[in-house]
Amino acid sequence: MLQTNKLINLLEHAISLLIVFLLLAGTVVWTGRLLGMEIGSGLNSAHLTDRSLLPDNATIGRLGLAKDVSLQPNDSASWLVKSAEGDNIGLLIATQPYAAKVTGFAGTTPLYLLFSADTLKALTSGENAETPDYYAEAEDHLFRQVVGKTFEQIIPSKLDALSGATMSSNGIKETLRLTLAARSDTFTADRDKPGIRWGLTLVVVVALALGAMAAWSDKRHKAVRVAVLLLNVGILGFWAGQTLSVSLLRGWISHGLDPLLYLPLVIVLLVAIVMPMLGRRHYYCNWVCPYGALQELAWLLPVPKVKVSQSVFNAMRMVRMVVLMALLACLWFGAGVWLLDYEPFTLFSLHTAGIGVIVLALVFVVAGLFIPRLWCRSLCPLGLLLELSEGGRKAQPSCSHHMGSKADGNQSASHTNPSPQSLKPQP
């Protein structure tokens, strides 16, 4: 009977993971890409394969290419550029499919990007309605900042807008950012090491192992718990920047996954999936997530707490479900993708996080002084996706704490406010 129950639980878990995968996969079908492959039937495929994306001779000339080059379709928005002799020159990418709603002063700001390997060799603007003089200055100012740089150098860089042509500059910057983010798999296919280097990858693994040892220990000490939280914030968060997010998962499903490049995050995801199967439910939220750890550390500070009733916590859980369903519904039809830019997990990448994300993230950290993990309880779509992936009849709201359980997964958690000394993660 025990073996049968275990088998049933594993089956429930597998089905739950499949459902979550299908939910996320559904949100990327409109792009016509799934796991990095063109599926040819996306809701937006008619636009992506529009022949009007082909650059004209004038555009080819502005890119510094000879008139006799040939463009061989590579996918729905890029072409392999070949010389008259058949030599490979590079990859030409049209930005319009990835930034169709980005506007400058008078309309969209489409670009054509010419890459050789992962280095941007040239770029030029497509047809637009911007004021010619201002736009030309904005082009020259921004293009000089990125031409000759690799993909890795461009993505985290803060480009300076041109005074007097700020709206045009911002349109070009956003078009470039969205396109490179969507095409990241193009430039990371042939890597021989993780994106954060082997040494830091090992540090991440050690931090995860120490957290697992603490989670499996029958004896829970406040100092150990605080140490794990600090490791998560310091190493997984600010140092390595290895945090899961809906945006990341959606990107992997849409564009595919290079396991070596993303090795630390792949390990984090495997830990988040496997540990609940071993009886440690909501493991990622309670023992790994750097943003949840940061909120908990704020809660531990000795300031007056707000007493929250069981009914309020139940209402928070319902809000979180509504937010997730609304977000998935928007993403299903290709709308609201910009909302993913405001997931607070990007707080840990201070060099790329926008001011809006930083402010939002800090608001919930400050709120954590008075209410335990408010973001986790009431809004976090990632936490709910992971909870849904666990399936089973014993699922409980994640990211709360309780006294009295010797091991995660043995008892149900209460939802009364924990005291600062109540440091045991809920099952």
Buried (B, 14 or more C-beta within 10 A) or exposed (E): EEEEEEEEBEEBBEEBBEEBBEBBBBBBBBBBBBBBEBEEEBEBBEBBBBEEBEBEEEBBEBBEBEEEBEBEEBBBBBBBBBEEEEEEBBBBBBBBBBBBEBBBBBEBBBBBBBBEEBBBBBBBBBEBEBBEEBBBBBBEBBBEBBBEBEBEEBBEBEBEBBEEBBBBBBBBBBBBBBBBBBBBBBBBEEBEEBBBEEEBBEBBBEBBEBBBEBBBEEEBEEEBBBBBBBBBBBBBBBBBBBBBBBBBBBBBBBBBBBEBBBBBBBBBBEBBBEBBBEBBBBBBBBBBBBBBBBBBBBBBEEEEBEEBEEEBBEBBBEEBBEBBEEBBEBBBEBEBBEBBBBBBBBBBBEEEBEEEBBEBBEEBBEBBBBBBBBBBBBBBBBBBBBBBBBBBEEBBBBBBBBEEBEBBBEBEBBBBBBEBEBBBBBB
